[in-house]
């Protein structure tokens, strides 16, 4: 197993980033990650205003995958996610979907005990650890880790968790995989600008699919397939996610186009991942049970 420590982190996903390690397809990697605040908020006296945007959303890596070339797809199977014993949340005026109703900045420390997030003395929430930032290097531009896109990045999709596989487009030699921004638990939308932000460890197995690539990241869970797309507004993101699913299924099953559109209308699910990042993220899903007779594979 390759272990990548959180001292080896970037704040921008870029084709100019140099790899901290190189692995082979089929290898197992453990990424040790900081929380989205670079572990700087430790008490409720530490406010968001004290840390600055330059140290938001670190991603551990990047790691080069031998043989990866533009036009390929990197398959990242999430084998395990372990999180620390304490997470943090912040609420900030004018930030997030509900920031306009806030007048004060506050920090909330959330203990993790016996598999639950202790929100207060009356509410405990079962944790469901997931990865907020996971991506490859973009083709040309530098993209902050906090922004999602075709390369993945800060998709903040709560289904990117243990047991799922993320299929990411490869745009540069080596792919340059990096990840971070774990959440002990997060709701769809991430409406306050954060989930329970927490350091942790992610164990993944990487594989390489040569010469095949989708327009947007694809997520495979034990129960469903999803296309994930991001844009400046939800309408644009939804349109991209829908068209990506039509393309994904159309290339793998002998549907007539009109039938495929009808199927997605009655059996597909269009879901919001997050509405608080520089770009909004939407996912379109289809249950594997519905299309099981087509034996879909990436």
N, C-alpha and C positions, 0 to 999 in steps of 0.2 A: 504494500500500500504506500502511495505517495502522500505525504503530509505537507500541506501548504499553510504556513502560519499567518496570523493576521497582521504581523509586521510587514508582510509582503502584500500591500494593498494599493489600489489605485482609486482615484475619484473621478476619472474620465475613462470611458472605453474608447480606445483609439487604435488605428492601424500603426501608430508610431510606438505604442507600448512594447517594451521588451519582455519576453516571457521569463518568469521566475523558475520555471521547470518545463521539461518536455516529457510527455508520456506517450504510450502507444495505445491504439484502439484496443479495448478490452481491459485496460488497466482500471484499478480502483484508486480514487483520490479522496482524501479527507481535507476539506477546506475548514479552517478555523476562522471564524468571522467575528468582527466587531458589530455592535449595534449601529443603527443608522446615524447616531450622534457620535460615532467614534469612541464610544464608552466614556464620554466626558460628563454625562449627567448621572450622578450617583446618589443624590439626595433631592428632596423636594424643594430645597433652597436653590438648586442649580436650575436656572431658567434657560429656555431656548435662546434668548437674546445673548447669552454669555458665550455661545460656541461658534457662531458664524457659519455662513454657507460653505466656506471652503472645505470644511471637514464633515459635510453631510453625505451620507450614503456611500461609505467605502465598500469596495468590492475586493475580496481577496483574490490574488492572482496578478496577471493572467497566466494561464497554463497553455502551452502549445501542445497540440496533438499531432504526432508524427503522421505525415502523409496527407493531412487535411489541405485542401486547395479550394480556391474560389469555385463555386458551383456545387460543392458537396454539402452535406448536412451532418451536423454533429448531434448525435443522440446521447442525451444525458439522463441516465436512469438514477432516480433518487432512492438510494438504498436505506438511508437513515438520516434523521435530524434530531440532534440533542440540543437542548437549550439550557441556559443558566438558571439560577434559583431566584433571579430578580429581573423584572423588566421595567420599562419606563414608558410613560405617555406624556404628551404635552398638548395643551390647548392654547391657541394664540389668536388674538383678534385679527380679523381680516385674512386669516389663513384657513384653508380647507373649505369644505362645502357649507359649513355652519359658522365660519369665522366672523361673519357680519353681525351675529347676535351676541358676540363675546365682547367684554370690556376689559378683562384682565388676562394676563398670561399666567398659567399655572403648570406645574409639573406634578405628575402622579406616579409614585413608585408602586409597582404591582408585584407582590411576592408570588412565586410559583411553588406550590406545595401539593404533594400527592397527585400530581397530574392536573392540577387546577390553578387557574389564575385567580388570586384573591382580590377582587375588585373593591369590595368593602366588607363590613361585618355581616351584611345580609345577602351579598351576591358573590358567588363563585362560578367561574366559567371553565368547563373542561378545555384544556389546551389542545390545539391542533396545529402544530408547528408547520410553517411554510416559508418559502423563499421569496422575498420581495424583488431582489435584483439578481438576475442570472442572464448572462449574455455573452456573445462573441464580439470581436472587434468590428466596428462598421467598416464599410468599404473605403471611404475617403475621409470623412469628417471626424472630428473629435466630438463625442456626445457625453455629457455628464452622466454619471451613474444614476442620478435621480430621474433621468428622462427615458421613457420606453421608446421602442421603434422596431423596425424590421429585424434588427440584430438581437432583440429581446430587451435586456436592460431592466428598468424598474417597472415591470409589468404588474407587480402587486396583485397577483392572481392567487387567491387562497387555495386553489387546487394544485398548485405547484408544491407538492409535499411528498412525504414518503410513499413509495409505491407507484408514483407517476414517472413518466418519461417526457422530457422536453426535447423537441426537435428544433434545432437552431440553424439558420442559414450560415454557411461559411463564406466570408467575403475576402479574407486575407489568408496567406499561407500560415498553417498552424492553428487557425480558428481563433485562438487567444481567448479561452474560456475564463471567466471570472464570475464570482457570486458573493452575495452578502445580504444585508438588510433583512435578517430573519425576524419573524413575528411568532410569538408563542401562540397568539390567536388574533384573527382579524376578520371583520365582517366585510361582505361585499360593499364596495364603494369607498372604504377607508375614510369615512366622511370627516373625521377630525384632523386629518393629515397623517395619522399614524395608527398602527395596531399596537399591540404590546411589543414594543421594540426591545430586542434582547440579543446578547451575544450567544454564540453557539458553535456547533460543529455539524457540517453536512458531509455525508459520505455518498459518493456517486460512482457509478461505473460509466465510462465514456466509450462510445463506439462511433464508427464513421460510416456513413452511407455515401458512396462515391457517385458523383455525376447526377444526383437527384436533389432537387431543392424546391421548396414552396416559397411563395411570396412573403408569407408571414410565419412566425413561430407556430408550431403545432404542439398541442399537449395531448398525451395519451394517459388516461387514468385507467384503473381496473375496470371501470364501467362505461367509459365514454371517450369519444374523440372531440377535441376542441380546436378551433382556429382562434388565434389571439391577435387583435389588431389595435393600433393606437393612432389617435389623430387629435387635432386641436379641439374638436367638439365631439359629443357622443354620436351625433348623426353620421359624421364622417367615419368614426371608428366602427359603428355598427355596419355601415355600408361595406367597409373593407373586410370585416370579419365574415359577413354573409357571403360576399363574393369569393373569399378565400375558401369557405366551406363548399360552395358550389364547385369550385375548381378542384379541391381536394377529393371530393366524392366522385366527381365526373371523370377524373382520370383513373379511378380504381374500380368503378362499377358501371354496368351497361344501362344506366338510366337515360331515358329521354329527358331533355332539359325541362320540359313542362312538368313531368312527373317528379323530378328532383326538387323543383321549386315547391311543388305541392307537398312533398314529403317533409321538407324543412318547415313548412307552415304548420303542419299538424304534429310533428314529432321532434322538431328541433327546439332548442332553447337558447334565446339570445339573452345574455347575462352581463351585468356591469361588474367589472373587476375593480376599477378605481376611478374616482372623479377629481382627484386632488393633485396629481402630478402635472408637470408642464404640458403633457399630452394625456388625454383620457384613454382608458383601455376597456375594450369590450371583448367578450368571448362568445363564440357560437358553438353549441354542442349538439351532438347526436349520440344517443345511447347505443352502445355496442349491440345490445340485445335486438334493437330494431333492424340493424343491418348485418346480423350475424351470418346470414346465408351468403354474403359477399366476401367473407374472409378477408376483411380489410387489413392491410399492412401499410406502413409508411412507404 
